[in-house]
Amino acid sequence: MGDEPLKIRYVMEADKANWLALRQELWPETPPQEHEAEIHAYFSMPDLATFVAIADNGDMLGFLEAGLRSYGEGCASHPVAYVEGWYVLPSHRRQGVGRRLMDAAEEWALDRGLREIGSDMLVNNEISLKAHAALGYTEVERLIHVVKKIDSA
């Protein structure tokens, strides 16, 4: 980023297309229609907050979606703020964009009287783990999900 101005703010209706594009980069396995439905629902859900990083030229460089959960692994308090999604364009990583987004989410949580914020990532996502650690987050556990398809015969 260097000297390039950067604004962190709440997402707005006018951001939908750019937000959708970044969500698809973070979660490519999710169909676009599902992303669109979640974005549409977001604006009527008071316990969610999405922050976007906007460059001086108007480009969206990243986003962070936060919400409230009744429980967060390793958290002592309830409810807990939780990072549901955090993404910065690869070309703008390691330049403070992610940190500024996380700072906004932490401030949002503090404004609600919360004292902990949780997050998660896939077990093989070392980039996210390092980014979280650089911001003071501590790994508390690892979890592997399994599934078996069953048919009634």
N, C-alpha and C positions, 0 to 999 in steps of 0.2 A: 504494500500500500504506500509506503513511503510517506510523502506529504499530501497524498490524495485525500481530500475530505471524505468522511464516512459518517452516515447518519444511521443510528439504530432507532427504530420506531415500531409501533404496533402495525401489523399487517392491515391493509385496507381493502375494500371491495375491488378497487382499481388494480390491485396487485395479483388478482386471482390467476391470470395466465402465467405470469412469471413464477408465482408460488407453485403452481401445478408443475411447471417444467422442472423446478428444483426438487420437488417431491418425487417426481419420476426418476430423477437421477439417484436419489437416496434409496428409494424403494422400487426398483425397476420391475420386480415380480408382481407388483400390485397393478391391476388393470386401471387405465386412465379414468374409467367411469367411477371406480371406487374412490380414487383420489378426488374427483370432482364432487362426489356426494359428501365426502368428509369435509372438503373446503366449504361447500354450501352450508352444511350443518354447523360448522365452526362459529359462524357469526351469531348463532342463537344459543351458544353454550357459555354461560358466565364463568365457569370454573376452568376455562382454557385461555391461554394467551399465546399468541404467535408474534415473534419479533422478527423483523427483516433488517438486513444490512443493505443500505442503499448508497451506492457511490455517487459522487458529485454529478456525474453524467446521467444519473437516473437508473443505472444498471443495478439489478438485484444480485448481490454477491453471496448471499446465504440467508438462512432462516433458522429459527429455533422455536419449536412447539413445546409448550409446557402445560401441565395440568395438575390437578389434585388427585391423589390416590389415597385410599383408606390405609394402605400399607406399602412400605418400601423396604426391600431387603436391606438389612443392616441398620435401619432407622429405628430410633427409640421413640419418636413421636408419631402421633396420628391426628389428623391426616398429614400427608407429606407432599411437598411439591415434587414433581417428577418431570424430567426432560423426556418427552415422548419422541422427539426427532430433532436432530442438530446436523446441519449440513452447510458447508462452505465450498464454493467452487474451487476445484483443485488449484487453479491459477492464483487464488487469493489466500491460500492456506499459509500458516506460519507468519502471518502479517498482522495479527491482532484482531481479525474479524471475528473469529470464533470466540475469543475471550470477551469481546464486547457484547456479543449475543448472550453469552452465559452470564455476564454481569447483569444484563437487563433482566434475565429470568430470575436470578438470585434476588435482585431488588424487588421484583414482582412478588416473590415468595415472602420476603421480609415485610412488605407492605400488608400482607395478609396474616401477619403474626406467626408465620412458620419459621422454624429454626433449622430445618434440614431440607436438603434437596437430593433426590436420587436420580439415577440414570442407568441405562443399560446399553449393551451392545452385543453383537454376536461374538461368540467365544474366540473366533479367529480374527477379529477386527483389531489388530494391534495398533493401527493408526488412531482409532478412536480411544483406545485404552491409554495411549501415550498422551493424547490431547487432554483427556480428563485428568490424568495424573499431573500434568503440567499446571492445571488449574486448581490443584489441591484435593481432588477427589481420590478416595481410597477404595481399592477393590475389596469387596466384602465376601463375595462368593461367586462360584461358577455353576452354571446350570445347563444341563443338556436335556432337551425335550425329545421324546420318542413318540412314534405313532405306529399303529398297526391297523391296516384295513381289515375289517371283518364283514362277512356276509352271513345273513341268516339263511340256512339251507333247509 
